[in-house]
């Protein structure tokens, strides 16, 4: 497997984790939290929050090996970390990664 194929594999894996983590964050903010505070159903936050916490830790855990293997500069790695705490951040960052993945596939 060539280095570009390995980079593409790491990017694809990171993108999947990023998208799933982003959806879990939106689900927590826009579904579970309103259920807790408007409908008095705190159990939704318990389960969705737990799942989001695991996905968030996984996201942070995978950022650094992906950055190292894909030769990201510090600012790109920082952008990935900041994106993880913004509600739509992972989706915005994914747009940049999609372009990078297409460039790797084209060469």
ChimeraX commands (.cxc) that place a marker at each C-alpha (Angstrom):
marker #1 position 0.00,0.00,0.00 radius 0.5
marker #1 position 1.47,3.34,-1.04 radius 0.5
marker #1 position 1.75,6.31,1.31 radius 0.5
marker #1 position -1.01,8.16,-0.56 radius 0.5
marker #1 position -3.34,5.19,-0.13 radius 0.5
marker #1 position -2.54,5.13,3.59 radius 0.5
marker #1 position -3.21,8.85,3.85 radius 0.5
marker #1 position -6.53,8.42,2.04 radius 0.5
marker #1 position -7.44,5.58,4.40 radius 0.5
marker #1 position -6.68,7.70,7.49 radius 0.5
marker #1 position -8.61,10.64,6.06 radius 0.5
marker #1 position -11.61,8.47,5.30 radius 0.5
marker #1 position -11.60,6.98,8.79 radius 0.5
marker #1 position -11.27,10.41,10.38 radius 0.5
marker #1 position -14.04,11.84,8.23 radius 0.5
marker #1 position -16.45,9.07,9.27 radius 0.5
marker #1 position -15.70,9.60,12.96 radius 0.5
marker #1 position -15.98,13.36,12.50 radius 0.5
marker #1 position -19.40,13.16,10.83 radius 0.5
marker #1 position -20.79,10.75,13.41 radius 0.5
marker #1 position -19.46,12.89,16.27 radius 0.5
marker #1 position -20.95,16.00,14.64 radius 0.5
marker #1 position -24.38,14.36,14.36 radius 0.5
marker #1 position -24.23,13.18,17.97 radius 0.5
marker #1 position -23.45,16.74,19.10 radius 0.5
marker #1 position -26.38,18.15,17.11 radius 0.5
marker #1 position -28.65,15.43,18.46 radius 0.5
marker #1 position -27.56,16.31,21.98 radius 0.5
marker #1 position -28.05,20.06,21.49 radius 0.5
marker #1 position -31.24,20.13,19.44 radius 0.5
marker #1 position -33.13,17.03,20.55 radius 0.5
marker #1 position -31.93,15.70,23.91 radius 0.5
marker #1 position -31.46,19.06,25.65 radius 0.5
marker #1 position -34.91,20.39,24.65 radius 0.5
marker #1 position -36.45,17.10,25.78 radius 0.5
marker #1 position -34.75,17.49,29.13 radius 0.5
marker #1 position -35.65,21.10,29.77 radius 0.5
marker #1 position -38.98,21.48,27.96 radius 0.5
marker #1 position -40.53,18.05,28.39 radius 0.5
marker #1 position -38.84,17.05,31.67 radius 0.5
marker #1 position -37.23,13.97,30.11 radius 0.5
marker #1 position -33.64,13.93,31.43 radius 0.5
marker #1 position -32.98,10.36,30.30 radius 0.5
marker #1 position -32.45,11.53,26.71 radius 0.5
marker #1 position -29.47,13.64,27.76 radius 0.5
marker #1 position -28.09,10.76,29.79 radius 0.5
marker #1 position -27.91,8.37,26.84 radius 0.5
marker #1 position -27.19,10.79,24.02 radius 0.5
marker #1 position -24.65,12.62,26.18 radius 0.5
marker #1 position -22.93,9.37,27.04 radius 0.5
marker #1 position -22.71,8.35,23.37 radius 0.5
marker #1 position -21.54,11.81,22.33 radius 0.5
marker #1 position -18.87,11.77,25.05 radius 0.5
marker #1 position -17.43,8.53,23.74 radius 0.5
marker #1 position -17.49,9.81,20.16 radius 0.5
marker #1 position -15.88,13.10,21.21 radius 0.5
marker #1 position -13.03,11.28,22.96 radius 0.5
marker #1 position -12.60,9.06,19.90 radius 0.5
marker #1 position -12.50,12.15,17.66 radius 0.5
marker #1 position -9.81,13.81,19.80 radius 0.5
marker #1 position -7.89,10.53,20.02 radius 0.5
marker #1 position -7.82,10.08,16.22 radius 0.5
marker #1 position -6.96,13.72,15.34 radius 0.5
marker #1 position -3.29,13.44,16.27 radius 0.5
marker #1 position -2.38,10.23,14.42 radius 0.5
marker #1 position -4.31,11.48,11.37 radius 0.5
marker #1 position -2.49,14.82,11.51 radius 0.5
marker #1 position 0.87,13.06,11.75 radius 0.5
marker #1 position 0.22,10.57,8.94 radius 0.5
marker #1 position -1.31,13.17,6.63 radius 0.5
marker #1 position 1.38,15.78,7.39 radius 0.5
marker #1 position -1.04,18.44,8.57 radius 0.5
marker #1 position 0.40,21.77,9.63 radius 0.5
marker #1 position -0.29,23.00,13.15 radius 0.5
marker #1 position -3.07,25.35,12.05 radius 0.5
marker #1 position -4.98,22.54,10.34 radius 0.5
marker #1 position -4.69,20.33,13.41 radius 0.5
marker #1 position -5.85,23.23,15.58 radius 0.5
marker #1 position -8.79,23.79,13.21 radius 0.5
marker #1 position -9.74,20.11,13.62 radius 0.5
marker #1 position -9.65,20.47,17.40 radius 0.5
marker #1 position -11.68,23.69,17.40 radius 0.5
marker #1 position -14.19,22.15,14.98 radius 0.5
marker #1 position -14.89,19.41,17.50 radius 0.5
marker #1 position -16.41,21.85,20.00 radius 0.5
marker #1 position -18.51,23.88,17.55 radius 0.5
marker #1 position -22.01,22.61,16.68 radius 0.5
marker #1 position -21.45,22.50,12.89 radius 0.5
marker #1 position -17.64,22.50,13.04 radius 0.5
marker #1 position -17.04,18.88,12.01 radius 0.5
marker #1 position -19.17,19.37,8.88 radius 0.5
marker #1 position -17.28,22.52,7.87 radius 0.5
marker #1 position -13.93,20.82,8.46 radius 0.5
marker #1 position -15.16,17.82,6.49 radius 0.5
marker #1 position -15.52,20.00,3.40 radius 0.5
marker #1 position -11.78,20.71,3.50 radius 0.5
marker #1 position -10.98,17.05,4.07 radius 0.5
marker #1 position -13.18,16.01,1.14 radius 0.5
marker #1 position -11.14,18.23,-1.15 radius 0.5
marker #1 position -7.91,16.79,0.21 radius 0.5
marker #1 position -9.17,13.23,-0.22 radius 0.5
marker #1 position -10.20,13.92,-3.83 radius 0.5
marker #1 position -6.75,15.35,-4.56 radius 0.5
marker #1 position -5.14,12.21,-3.14 radius 0.5
marker #1 position -7.38,10.01,-5.28 radius 0.5
marker #1 position -6.62,12.03,-8.41 radius 0.5
marker #1 position -2.85,11.59,-8.15 radius 0.5
marker link #1:1,2 radius 0.2
marker link #1:2,3 radius 0.2
marker link #1:3,4 radius 0.2
marker link #1:4,5 radius 0.2
marker link #1:5,6 radius 0.2
marker link #1:6,7 radius 0.2
marker link #1:7,8 radius 0.2
marker link #1:8,9 radius 0.2
marker link #1:9,10 radius 0.2
marker link #1:10,11 radius 0.2
marker link #1:11,12 radius 0.2
marker link #1:12,13 radius 0.2
marker link #1:13,14 radius 0.2
marker link #1:14,15 radius 0.2
marker link #1:15,16 radius 0.2
marker link #1:16,17 radius 0.2
marker link #1:17,18 radius 0.2
marker link #1:18,19 radius 0.2
marker link #1:19,20 radius 0.2
marker link #1:20,21 radius 0.2
marker link #1:21,22 radius 0.2
marker link #1:22,23 radius 0.2
marker link #1:23,24 radius 0.2
marker link #1:24,25 radius 0.2
marker link #1:25,26 radius 0.2
marker link #1:26,27 radius 0.2
marker link #1:27,28 radius 0.2
marker link #1:28,29 radius 0.2
marker link #1:29,30 radius 0.2
marker link #1:30,31 radius 0.2
marker link #1:31,32 radius 0.2
marker link #1:32,33 radius 0.2
marker link #1:33,34 radius 0.2
marker link #1:34,35 radius 0.2
marker link #1:35,36 radius 0.2
marker link #1:36,37 radius 0.2
marker link #1:37,38 radius 0.2
marker link #1:38,39 radius 0.2
marker link #1:39,40 radius 0.2
marker link #1:40,41 radius 0.2
marker link #1:41,42 radius 0.2
marker link #1:42,43 radius 0.2
marker link #1:43,44 radius 0.2
marker link #1:44,45 radius 0.2
marker link #1:45,46 radius 0.2
marker link #1:46,47 radius 0.2
marker link #1:47,48 radius 0.2
marker link #1:48,49 radius 0.2
marker link #1:49,50 radius 0.2
marker link #1:50,51 radius 0.2
marker link #1:51,52 radius 0.2
marker link #1:52,53 radius 0.2
marker link #1:53,54 radius 0.2
marker link #1:54,55 radius 0.2
marker link #1:55,56 radius 0.2
marker link #1:56,57 radius 0.2
marker link #1:57,58 radius 0.2
marker link #1:58,59 radius 0.2
marker link #1:59,60 radius 0.2
marker link #1:60,61 radius 0.2
marker link #1:61,62 radius 0.2
marker link #1:62,63 radius 0.2
marker link #1:63,64 radius 0.2
marker link #1:64,65 radius 0.2
marker link #1:65,66 radius 0.2
marker link #1:66,67 radius 0.2
marker link #1:67,68 radius 0.2
marker link #1:68,69 radius 0.2
marker link #1:69,70 radius 0.2
marker link #1:70,71 radius 0.2
marker link #1:71,72 radius 0.2
marker link #1:72,73 radius 0.2
marker link #1:73,74 radius 0.2
marker link #1:74,75 radius 0.2
marker link #1:75,76 radius 0.2
marker link #1:76,77 radius 0.2
marker link #1:77,78 radius 0.2
marker link #1:78,79 radius 0.2
marker link #1:79,80 radius 0.2
marker link #1:80,81 radius 0.2
marker link #1:81,82 radius 0.2
marker link #1:82,83 radius 0.2
marker link #1:83,84 radius 0.2
marker link #1:84,85 radius 0.2
marker link #1:85,86 radius 0.2
marker link #1:86,87 radius 0.2
marker link #1:87,88 radius 0.2
marker link #1:88,89 radius 0.2
marker link #1:89,90 radius 0.2
marker link #1:90,91 radius 0.2
marker link #1:91,92 radius 0.2
marker link #1:92,93 radius 0.2
marker link #1:93,94 radius 0.2
marker link #1:94,95 radius 0.2
marker link #1:95,96 radius 0.2
marker link #1:96,97 radius 0.2
marker link #1:97,98 radius 0.2
marker link #1:98,99 radius 0.2
marker link #1:99,100 radius 0.2
marker link #1:100,101 radius 0.2
marker link #1:101,102 radius 0.2
marker link #1:102,103 radius 0.2
marker link #1:103,104 radius 0.2
marker link #1:104,105 radius 0.2
marker link #1:105,106 radius 0.2
marker link #1:106,107 radius 0.2
view
